[in-house]
Amino acid sequence: MAPIIEMRNVTKVFGGPIGSPKATVALDDFSFAVDSDFPHIITIAGESGSGKTTMMMLILAFYEPSAGQILYNGKDIWKKMSRQETMDYRRNVQAVFQDPFAVYNPFYKVDNLLSIPIKNFRLARTKDETQALMESALRRVGLRPEETLGRYPHQLSGGQRQRIAVARALILQPKLLIADEPVSMVDASLRATLLQHIRDMNQELRIPILYITHDLTTAYHVSDYIVVLYRGGVMEAGDVERVIRDPKHPYTQLLVNSIPWPDPNHLWGEAAEAKRAGTAVLAGCRFADRCPHAFDLCWKEKPELYRTNGSQVAACFLYQSNDKLERKDLGTLFIKK
């Protein structure tokens, strides 16, 4: 069975064609797949500018790739899908965005946001069925319909708005949910609740979830697998427990070392970096200008994905004696044998 979503050698540049000196490479030769038969939570992590949001926008068809293909159930979303297949794709690949304020029209009540997808995809035949669907979705994310429906967005808290966005996605019963920094703009007291709702949705409804974040702490607690991006390329990937507890790539080590510890004697980000100053190294490893272990080969060639153990890979020449994983096969790391 074809993966629900597959990215094949996808590159996205802004500001000019590929190879142009003015172009900014947001995602570089990226391959990835999500299999609906194995509904895990996969984190796409990295600092700002790493390419994780660009990846989401490409999957949602908000951006067209500069090179490569994005496939939904084996069909190119930009070339081969019929109108009905496109509608199916729009229904089954849903997103919860980072900003809970930007997705609402302040002139409409919450009911409108929830009822539009029901109407557009013909999920209910009567007003009573529509009401029942909205109430069920709200309860699933921990909201009381009687306290939520009939209100305008400004009458709700940020946490309530974010949970309504999750409820809206749930109404459509998607086959893939993309959650883009879903807890970054809500109070700390609500983050655990929202993350638990996401985890429950994954386990109860068997929906694979792409969790996009820069926060390795929440990634560790909510996800099964992780892909670490830097300057548009994969640095490390694998089982989240292994990657966070025993990171192999110098960049992942730097990220993990930057996690705040409840110890005043532990300096955040105390790992050495930046042997040389510079910008992206197009000919070699994209992390070479910040890496404390960089040697001549790192400046000349792009490293492959080398296996550091059975469920973990790192794009680093420190492991070049190990077996390689073809980049197109990255999705195989996220399938339980």
N, C-alpha and C positions, 0 to 999 in steps of 0.2 A: 504493500500500500504506500502511495506517495505521501511524503510529509505534508502537513497542512500548509506550512510555509517553508520555503527554501530560498536562500540567497546564494547565487552562484557567481563567484568572482566579481562581486559588486564593488564598484568604485563610484564615489560621488565627489565632484569638485565644484567649487563656487568661484566666480570671478573670471572664468575663461575656460577654454578647452583643456583637456588632459595634456599635461606637458608644458602648458603656458607658464611663463615666469610669474605672471600675476595671479595664477590660480591657487586656491587654497584647497588642499586635499582633506576632506572631512572624513571619508571612509575609503580605505585602500585595499582593493582586491580581497574583499571579505566574503567568506563562505560560511553558511550556517543553516541549520535545519531544526524545525520543531515537529516532532512526531506526536500526533494526537493519541496514539495508542499508549504513550508513556507520559501521562499528564503531570510533569514535574514543574516546580518553580525554578526558573533559570534566571539568575541575576546577570545583568549587563552592567559592569561597574567601571569607573574611571573618573578622573578629575574633569573639570570643565574643559571643553574643547577636545575631549578624547574621541568623540564620534558617536556616543551612545544615543543621544537624541536624534541625530541624523539617521541612525539605523532605524529607530522607531518611525520616523517620518517617511522613510523609504518603504517600510513594510505596510504602512497605512496608505501608500500611494499618494501622499501629499508632495513628495519629491519623486522625480523620475531619475533613475540611475544614469550616470554618465557612461558607464560601461557595466556589462554583466546583466544577469537576469534575476528577477524576483518571481517565484512561482507560487501559485496557490493551487493545491491539489494537482500539481504537475503542470499547470498552465501558466504561461507568462501573463502577469496581470496587466501589462501594457500592450499586448499584441493579440492574444488568442482567445480571450474570454467573450462569450456572448453576453447580451444584456442581462439575462437571467443569472448567469454565472457571476457577473459583476455584482448584482444585488445580493446573491448568496455570500459572496466575499465580504461585502460591506456589512452584512449582518453578523457573520461568524468571526470576524476579526475586529475586536472592540478595544478601546483604549480609555484609560482614566488618566487625565492630564495633571500636571504638577500644580497648576494654579486653579484652585476651586472657585475663584471669582470670575475668571475669564470665560467660562463655559456657559454662563447664565445671561439671559437677556433680562435686565432689571425691570422691564415693563410687563413681564409675564410671571405668573405664579408657577410654583414648582410643578403643579399638575401638568402644565403645558410641556415642560421638559420631558416628563415621563410618558406622556400620552402620544407625543409625536412619533417615536419609533414604533409604538404599538399600531398606530394608524398606517404609517408608511409601509410596514412589513405585514400588515393585515393579520395581526396576532389575536385579534378579538373581533367578535361579531356584534357585540352589544356594548352599551355604556357600562353595564354591570360587570361584564367580563373584563373590560378595560380597568375598571376600578379595582377589581379583585387582583389583577396582575400587578398594579401599582402598589397596592397594600402589601402583597406578599413579598415583593422585592424590597420594600422599605423595612419590613420586619426582619428580613434576612440580614440586613446590615445594621440591625440594632436600633432602628428608628420607629417611633410610634406614628402610624399614619394620621391619627386624629390630631397630632401636634405638628405635623409636617405639611400635609396637603392643605391647599388653600392659602398658603403663605407666599410672600415674595422673597427673593433671595436675601435682601438686606435684613429680613426678619429672622434669619437663621445664622448660626455661628459658622465659622470656617470648617470645623469638624463635621457639622451637619451637612454642609454643602458638599464636602468631599465624599461623604457616605452616600449622598443622593446620586452623585456621579457614578459611584460603584453600582448602586441600585439600578440606574438607567442601563448600564452595560449588562447587568444580570437579566433584565427583562427579555433581552434578545437571545438568551441562552447561547452565548458565543462558544466557538470551538477553540478560540485563543483570546486571552486578555493580555493587553500590554499596560502595565502600571508604571507611569513615568514620575518618579519622585513623589509618590502619593502621600507621603507623610511629612514632606519638607516644610509645608506652610501651615501645619496645625500644631496646637499645643503639645508639649511633651506628654501630658497626661492622656492624650487621645491617640498617640502614635501606636502604643501597644494594642489598643482596641482595634484600630484600623488594620494593622498588620495581622491580627488574629482573624478578622473577617476575611482578609485575602487568603490566608492559609486555610480557613474553613471552606471557602468557596472552591479552592483547588482540590481539597480532599473529598468533600461531599459531592460536588458536581462534576469532578474529574475533568476540570478545565486546565490545560497547560497555561502557565502564566510567565510572561517576561517581565521581570521586576528591574526597572532601570533606576540606578542610584549611584551616588558618589559615596554613600555611607556604608562602609564595610560592616559596621556593627549590626545594622538592621538586615543587611544581606546575609550575614552569618545566621541570624535567628530565624529568618523567614524562608530561605531558599534551600534547594537541594544541590544545585550546581551553580557555577559562576564562570563568566568570561570577563577577563580584565582587559580593557582597551586603553591604548595610549596613542595619540596622534593618528587615529584612524585605523590602527592595526591591533591584532590580538597579541598580548604579551604573555598571558597565562590563562589556562582554563582547566576545569575539572571539578571534582567533588568539592563542595564548599568547605567541608570540614578540613580536608587536606590543604586546600589552597590558603585558607586563612590561618590555620595553625602551623603550617609548615610551607610558607611561600618559597618558591624556587627562583623566580625571576627577580632581579634587583629592583625593578619598579614596584612589583607587588610587595616586596619586603619594605620598600619605602612607604607605601600606603599603609600597610599594617602597623609599621612603626609610628605612624602619625596618629593612630587611634589614641585619644586621651585616656590615660590610666589614672585610677584613684590613688596615686602615689606622688607626693610633691617632690620626691627625689628622682623620679623618672622623667627625663627631659623628652618632650614630644619631638619627634622627627630628628632624633640624635644620630641616625645613620648618616654616614658620609655620602655625599653626592657631588656631581659637577666637577669631574676631572678637568674638563674643558668647558668654556662658555661657547654658546653657539645656538643656531636654530636647527630645525629639523634636518636630519642627515638623510637625504633622498637616496644616496647610493648604498648606504649600509643600514645598520640597526637604528631605528628612529629614537631609541633611548640612549644612544652612545654618548651624546654630549652631556648627559647627566649621570652616567653610570660610573660607579667607583671601580668596576672591574673591566672596563673597556680596553681592548687591545686592537692591534692593527686590523685584523679581519673584521671587527665590528664596524669599522668605518668604510669598508669596501663592499660588503655583501649583506643582504638581508637574511637573517637567520630563519631556518625552517622551524616548524613546531616539533620539538623533541620531547619524547616521553620521559618523564621523570619517575613515573610509576604507572601502574595499569590504568588509573583514572585521572591522570594529571599530565598536562603538557606545558612547556614553556618555550617561547621563541627567544632562545638565548644560546650563544655559542659555548657557554660553559658546559652544556650538555650535548655537544655535537657528536660525541661517541655513542650516544644512545640511539635507539630506533626512532625513526621519524613518523609523524602522523601527517598525511596529506591534508592540506587546509580544507579541501572540499569535504573531508570526512570528519570535520570537527563535531558535527552533530552526533556521531556515534559514541562520543564520550558520555552523552546524556541518556543512554539507554541501558537500563539494568540488564546484565547478562543473567 
